[in-house]
Each structure stands twice: as structure tokens, then as C-alpha cells.
């Protein structure tokens, strides 16, 4: 299977707000073949990947959380395809969370994130889901949905002094 190229910070596609995908497009063979490539590309280098990060302005992301270094304590989260997501509710309580991004290599900082979110999205079969997420899963959903809205985690950094160079794997 082919690893997709990750678009890096500065590419205009990362700042584009994506448009919802119609059901026929979701079910198309092109999208159905693209989803496994996204998981294959993401695996072993991150916990989430949005289509704009591989150069396509599609409202689609994939998520899978495994307890790996440096996140040994996180709850696993199954392979999930997130299409046309909308965050319906953010918790009022927010916390700074360490984040990095595959599109901003070797950089991390503390970004402000809600502690829980309620998300509505479609899966790869076009089935709707509405679910509340907490903890690290909530952070990952917010990060990936931000990508679909042309927002990068660095836009959510309140204290630039938390910005660090790193070789660790983050989101």
C-alpha cells in the first residue's frame, strides 16, 4: 500500500475550510479506496489524519488511538472514519493540552481545548453518528475537525513560550 505525502505548514490547503461531502461521494469507489490509504499513512506516525493534510480539501478525517510512547496512559480508540463532522457542543471547561501535528514536523505547544465535545459525523458507509468524547479522544476530534475548518493547533496556543522543538509523536 502507498504512503501518502503529508502536506507541510504553509501549504494553502491547510488553511482552506472544506465543504460537506454528499452521500454519493462518500460511497464512491474513489473515497472508499482513499480511506485505507489514510489509515495506512497515519499508522505509526500519529493518531489522526485529515484529508487536507494529504493535499485534498475533503471534509474527511481518520482517527485511531493506540497507547504508544509518549502516550502510554491514553485510552485506546478504535479506527474511526469521520466525514462531515460538526461539533455540536463544547464543554465550558478548557485546559491547555500538548499537541503536535504531522503537518508541523518536530514542533509542539500547549493548545487550549475543551475537555469534552459532542460531535455529529458520518462514517464511511454514510451512517450518521452523534457521540460525546472526553479526554484525549476529545482533543484528537477537535484537532482533526480544526484541520477541516482551516485551523491549525498553533492558532489555539495562548502562550507562545510553550512552543518547543521535539522529535516526539503527538497528534
Phi, psi and omega in degrees: 000148184272133173277128179282150177283136179270125178288139183257156179316132182111335177289129183301334181298333180288344180254005179275139171275126182279157179257149179303144179267132176291157182305320180298322179291318179302317183276358182294153180296328180298313180290319181297330176278332182287323184302311178299328177294323178295314178298317181298319179293318184288322186303136180075356176234352181188183181244355179202153179209128178257147182307320178301335179290344174248020171090004182248123181280058179257147179274069186213137176216159174236146181222138170203121182250124174238142178288094179237160175300130008264018184246055183293335185271354185286151175286133176298151178224130186291162175306125182222131174260128185240112182239137179053046183286151173222133174273114183279328184209134174251140173293150178290329181282127177238155178218151173286132181234136176292130178221155171220183183204142178296337180268000173227076187303138171059031177226140176217158177197168176272117178253144178282129180222147173291146182287336175213154178218150171251124187240138171248131180204171174251150175267186184293346177264358181086014179274131180281148177223142170228124188211146173265137179236145179231171175061217185297323178300318178299319179297315182295316178300315180298317181299311183291320179293324174304316178305321182287345179254011178075022182248137177250154183302330180297338176290342182256006178282122180271327182238104182300341179292346177278351181294124181225157172269136183207159172250005180288157174273126175239211181291000000 
